[in-house]
Amino acid sequence: MATFDPFDGETVRARLAGFLRNQIGGAVTVGPLRRFTVGFSWVTYGFRASWDDGERLVERDLILRVGPPNGIFAPYKASPEFLTLNALQGSGVPVPKVYWYRDESDVLGAPFFVCDLVAGEAPIPWTHDGGPAFDDRRREDLGGQFVAALASLHNFDWRGTPVAGIDGSTDVNRTASDQIGLWEGLLRRWSPRRVPMLEMAAIWLRDNAPVAPRIAIVHGDFRIGNFLEADGRITAMLDWELVRLGDPIEDLGWICLQAWRGRSPHMCHFFPREELRDRYAALTGIDVSLSAIRYWEAFGTYKLAVMHYGATHCFAERGFNDLRMAGMGAQIPRMLLQLETAMERAA
């Protein structure tokens, strides 16, 4: 069985080249791997590859995403993300083109997939002074594209596509309870001790669970920091590792988390909550209540708090030597306070 070492780029490169030769059916040249520091979950490399497709020489700047065996969400699967991105090609959701994937660990020692390198930079929510991330013009332009991409995702007809086979809920009455159960299970795996605030939150979330207006593809981490922008245009939505079927309002509530806006009154530094709701409703036809958004905002804060326990666990117990994981662990008290506030506002 192959083992994955994120710091041994030459071994990863050689194994990847062998895999690509089998997929392409001929010789392929794989350039040096350049590891990116972005992303908290999958290990990401950039590389250039070239091969003869029988008619011409093909050259591509590509991305290799690997789910490390000791990463925060291990064990990983590449297929849900790959299948979703492939299905969304040509839709109103800007996504990178995907080429190959592997759920098994026999090639690189971990699941992985390969996609296009998309031009752009990722704006982040954490500003130097805690102020706005954009000036008003850029906020309006990018914000409109951001909401339009989310609406296109939730309007996408996933039935009859391979996306229908990914995880999630297809019962509008169970979307919330299924998600609560999932994250309760992860918390039990990641924390050796009970966490009273999170147990209280799970009870409240179950007691107040809404019925989904429809079942849609839920990105799971749709926010500032997870898209690329170049020349005023969103070129790709990234980080689909939490994709599943469920209540589309879950994504809308996630956008509203305090973690993505700091002191800004604008959700993800784009729009006030009411304007975000109205723009989204106009594009999807979903009559969204502020109470539903508040519920999923509270759930999202619960989910993010559980993730912080996962980050602590993978650093302290699984040997995932990324100091950002340790930094997330240090933020747990703040996350629990934000959860308390989010529930009080949703009540």
matplotlib code that plots the C-alpha trace (Angstrom):
import matplotlib.pyplot as plt

x = [0.0, 1.4, 1.9, 1.4, 4.1, 3.1, 6.7, 8.0, 7.1, 9.3, 7.6, 4.2, 5.2, 6.5, 3.4, 1.1, 3.0, 2.5, -1.2, -1.6, 0.2, -2.4, -5.3, -4.0, -2.7, 0.7, 3.7, 3.1, 5.5, 4.7, 6.6, 7.8, 5.0, 4.5, 2.6, 0.1, -0.5, -4.2, -6.8, -7.2, -8.3, -6.9, -3.2, -2.9, -0.2, 0.2, 2.0, 2.3, 1.7, 2.0, 1.0, 0.2, -3.5, -3.0, -3.7, -1.6, 0.6, -1.6, -0.2, -2.1, -1.5, -3.2, -4.0, -3.6, -5.7, -4.9, -6.9, -4.3, -4.9, -4.4, -6.2, -9.1, -11.8, -10.0, -10.9, -11.5, -13.3, -12.6, -15.6, -18.3, -16.3, -15.2, -18.7, -20.2, -17.7, -18.0, -21.8, -21.6, -19.4, -21.2, -23.7, -23.9, -21.5, -17.9, -15.9, -12.6, -12.6, -11.9, -10.0, -9.3, -9.8, -9.2, -11.0, -8.5, -5.1, -3.2, -1.6, -0.6, -1.4, -4.5, -7.6, -7.0, -8.3, -6.8, -8.4, -7.4, -5.5, -7.8, -6.4, -7.3, -6.7, -8.9, -10.1, -10.2, -12.5, -9.8, -8.7, -5.8, -8.0, -11.2, -12.8, -14.4, -12.7, -13.9, -14.7, -18.3, -17.9, -16.0, -18.4, -21.4, -19.8, -18.3, -21.3, -23.7, -21.6, -21.3, -25.1, -25.7, -23.3, -25.0, -28.5, -27.2, -25.9, -29.2, -31.3, -29.2, -31.2, -29.1, -31.6, -30.5, -26.9, -24.1, -24.6, -27.8, -25.5, -23.5, -24.2, -26.9, -30.6, -33.3, -36.2, -37.1, -38.1, -34.7, -32.1, -31.4, -31.6, -29.4, -26.8, -26.9, -26.4, -23.4, -21.6, -22.5, -20.8, -17.7, -17.5, -17.6, -14.8, -12.7, -13.3, -12.6, -14.7, -18.3, -18.8, -21.9, -22.4, -22.4, -24.7, -27.2, -26.9, -27.7, -30.8, -31.9, -31.2, -33.2, -36.2, -36.2, -35.3, -37.1, -38.5, -36.4, -38.0, -36.4, -33.5, -30.4, -26.7, -25.3, -21.7, -21.2, -18.5, -19.7, -18.1, -15.5, -12.1, -13.4, -13.6, -11.0, -11.3, -9.4, -10.0, -13.3, -14.7, -15.2, -13.4, -14.0, -15.8, -13.4, -13.3, -16.2, -15.1, -18.3, -20.7, -23.9, -27.6, -29.7, -31.5, -30.1, -30.7, -27.9, -25.4, -27.2, -26.9, -23.2, -22.6, -23.9, -21.5, -19.7, -16.4, -16.6, -17.4, -15.7, -17.2, -18.7, -22.5, -22.2, -22.5, -19.1, -18.3, -20.9, -24.5, -26.6, -28.5, -31.9, -30.4, -28.6, -31.9, -33.8, -31.2, -31.1, -34.9, -35.2, -32.8, -34.1, -37.8, -37.5, -39.4, -36.7, -37.5, -35.0, -35.8, -34.7, -31.5, -30.9, -31.5, -28.9, -26.5, -26.7, -26.3, -23.3, -21.7, -22.2, -20.7, -17.7, -17.1, -17.1, -14.5, -12.3, -12.3, -11.4, -8.5, -7.2, -7.6, -5.8, -2.9, -2.6, -3.6, -3.1, 0.2, -1.1, 1.7, 0.0, 0.2, -3.1, -4.8, -3.3, -4.4, -8.0, -7.9, -7.0, -10.1, -12.6, -13.7, -14.5, -16.4, -18.6, -19.4, -20.3, -22.6, -24.4, -25.0, -26.2, -28.7, -30.0, -30.6, -32.3, -34.6]
y = [0.0, 3.4, 6.0, 9.7, 12.2, 15.8, 16.9, 14.3, 16.1, 14.0, 10.7, 12.2, 13.5, 10.1, 8.3, 10.9, 10.6, 6.9, 7.3, 9.9, 7.7, 5.0, 7.4, 9.0, 5.8, 7.3, 9.3, 12.3, 14.9, 16.1, 19.2, 20.0, 20.2, 23.5, 23.2, 25.9, 27.0, 27.8, 25.4, 23.9, 20.4, 18.9, 19.3, 21.3, 21.3, 23.1, 21.6, 21.7, 18.6, 17.8, 14.9, 13.9, 13.2, 11.7, 14.9, 17.6, 18.3, 19.2, 21.4, 22.2, 24.0, 21.7, 21.3, 18.1, 17.9, 15.2, 14.2, 13.4, 10.3, 12.3, 15.5, 17.2, 15.4, 12.0, 9.6, 11.5, 10.7, 12.5, 11.3, 13.7, 16.8, 15.4, 14.3, 17.6, 19.8, 17.7, 18.0, 21.7, 22.3, 24.8, 25.8, 29.3, 28.2, 29.0, 25.9, 24.5, 21.7, 18.3, 15.5, 12.5, 11.2, 8.3, 7.4, 4.6, 5.1, 2.7, 5.4, 8.3, 6.8, 9.0, 9.9, 12.7, 14.5, 16.6, 19.8, 22.9, 25.7, 28.7, 32.3, 34.6, 35.4, 34.5, 37.5, 36.7, 37.9, 38.7, 42.3, 44.1, 46.5, 44.4, 46.8, 46.1, 43.8, 45.7, 49.2, 49.8, 49.3, 46.0, 44.9, 45.4, 43.8, 40.8, 40.4, 40.2, 37.5, 35.7, 35.5, 34.6, 31.7, 30.4, 30.7, 28.9, 26.1, 25.8, 26.0, 23.2, 20.1, 17.4, 14.6, 12.2, 13.2, 11.4, 14.0, 12.1, 9.5, 11.7, 11.9, 14.0, 14.2, 13.9, 14.2, 17.9, 17.0, 15.5, 17.9, 19.6, 16.5, 14.5, 17.3, 17.6, 13.8, 13.9, 16.7, 15.1, 12.0, 13.9, 15.7, 12.3, 11.1, 14.3, 15.2, 12.8, 15.0, 16.1, 19.8, 21.1, 24.1, 21.9, 19.4, 22.1, 23.6, 20.2, 19.9, 23.4, 22.8, 19.6, 21.3, 24.2, 22.4, 23.9, 22.0, 22.6, 24.5, 22.0, 19.7, 21.2, 20.7, 22.3, 23.5, 23.4, 26.1, 28.8, 32.0, 34.7, 33.0, 30.1, 31.8, 33.2, 36.6, 38.1, 41.5, 42.0, 38.6, 35.5, 32.8, 29.8, 28.6, 26.3, 23.9, 21.6, 18.9, 19.3, 19.1, 17.2, 17.2, 19.1, 22.4, 25.2, 27.7, 26.0, 27.7, 31.1, 30.8, 29.9, 33.1, 35.0, 33.6, 36.3, 34.4, 35.6, 39.3, 40.4, 43.7, 44.4, 44.6, 42.9, 39.2, 37.9, 41.6, 41.8, 42.7, 43.2, 40.0, 41.3, 42.4, 39.0, 37.3, 39.4, 39.1, 35.3, 35.0, 36.9, 34.6, 31.3, 31.9, 30.6, 32.6, 32.7, 33.8, 35.6, 33.1, 30.2, 32.1, 32.7, 29.0, 27.9, 30.6, 29.1, 25.6, 26.9, 28.3, 25.0, 23.2, 25.5, 25.0, 21.3, 21.8, 23.5, 20.4, 18.4, 20.7, 20.2, 16.5, 16.1, 18.2, 16.8, 13.1, 12.4, 14.1, 16.5, 19.1, 22.2, 25.1, 26.5, 23.5, 24.4, 28.0, 26.9, 25.0, 28.2, 29.8, 27.3, 29.5, 32.3, 30.0, 28.8, 32.4, 33.1, 30.0, 31.2, 34.6, 33.0, 30.9, 33.8, 35.8, 32.9, 32.1]
z = [0.0, -1.0, 1.8, 1.3, 2.4, 1.6, 1.9, -0.6, -3.8, -6.0, -5.0, -5.4, -8.8, -10.0, -8.8, -10.4, -13.7, -13.7, -13.0, -15.8, -18.3, -17.6, -17.9, -21.1, -22.7, -23.6, -22.5, -20.3, -18.8, -15.3, -14.2, -10.7, -8.0, -6.3, -3.0, -2.2, 1.4, 0.8, 2.1, 5.5, 4.5, 1.3, 0.3, -2.9, -5.5, -8.8, -11.8, -15.6, -17.6, -21.3, -23.5, -27.1, -27.5, -31.0, -32.8, -31.0, -28.0, -25.1, -22.3, -19.1, -15.9, -13.4, -9.7, -7.7, -4.6, -2.1, 1.0, 3.6, 5.7, 8.9, 7.7, 9.5, 7.5, 7.0, 5.7, 2.5, -0.8, -4.0, -5.9, -4.4, -5.2, -8.6, -9.7, -8.6, -10.4, -13.5, -13.5, -13.0, -16.1, -18.4, -15.7, -14.1, -11.4, -12.2, -11.4, -12.6, -15.2, -13.7, -15.4, -13.2, -9.6, -7.4, -4.1, -3.4, -1.7, -3.9, -6.2, -4.0, -0.6, -0.3, -2.4, -5.0, -8.1, -10.8, -12.2, -14.1, -12.5, -12.7, -12.7, -9.8, -6.2, -3.2, -1.3, 2.5, 5.2, 7.8, 7.2, 8.9, 10.8, 10.9, 8.4, 5.0, 2.6, -0.5, -1.6, -2.5, -6.3, -5.9, -3.2, -5.5, -8.5, -6.8, -4.5, -7.4, -9.0, -5.7, -5.1, -8.7, -8.5, -5.3, -7.0, -10.0, -7.8, -6.0, -9.2, -10.8, -11.7, -10.1, -10.6, -13.2, -12.9, -10.9, -8.2, -7.2, -5.7, -3.3, 0.4, 1.9, 2.5, -0.1, 2.4, 3.1, 6.6, 7.5, 6.1, 9.4, 11.7, 9.4, 9.4, 13.2, 13.6, 11.2, 13.1, 16.5, 15.3, 14.2, 17.5, 19.4, 17.2, 17.7, 21.3, 24.2, 26.5, 26.3, 25.3, 27.2, 24.9, 21.8, 23.3, 24.3, 20.8, 19.2, 21.3, 20.3, 16.7, 16.6, 18.4, 15.9, 12.7, 9.6, 6.6, 3.5, 0.6, -1.8, -2.1, -3.8, -4.0, -0.9, -1.2, 2.5, 2.6, 0.3, 1.4, 0.9, 0.8, -1.2, -4.6, -7.1, -8.5, -11.5, -13.1, -11.2, -12.2, -10.0, -12.0, -9.8, -6.7, -4.7, -1.8, -2.4, 0.1, 2.1, -0.8, -0.3, -1.0, 1.4, 2.3, 0.1, 3.0, 4.8, 2.4, 2.9, 6.6, 6.3, 4.4, 7.4, 10.0, 12.0, 11.3, 7.7, 8.3, 11.6, 12.5, 9.1, 8.8, 5.4, 5.1, 3.8, 3.3, 0.5, 1.6, 4.7, 5.6, 4.3, 1.0, 0.6, 1.2, -1.3, -4.1, -3.6, -3.5, -6.7, -8.5, -7.1, -6.5, -3.0, -0.4, 2.3, 5.8, 8.0, 10.7, 8.4, 7.6, 11.4, 12.1, 9.5, 10.7, 14.2, 12.8, 10.7, 13.8, 15.6, 12.6, 12.5, 16.3, 15.7, 12.9, 15.4, 17.6, 14.5, 13.8, 17.3, 17.1, 13.7, 15.0, 18.5, 17.9, 14.2, 13.6, 11.0, 11.4, 10.2, 12.8, 11.4, 12.9, 16.3, 15.7, 15.1, 18.4, 20.2, 18.8, 20.4, 23.3, 20.8, 18.6, 21.5, 22.4, 18.8, 18.9, 22.0, 20.4, 17.1, 18.9, 21.0, 17.8, 16.1, 19.1]

ax = plt.figure().add_subplot(projection="3d")
ax.plot(x, y, z, "-o")
ax.set_aspect("equal")
plt.show()
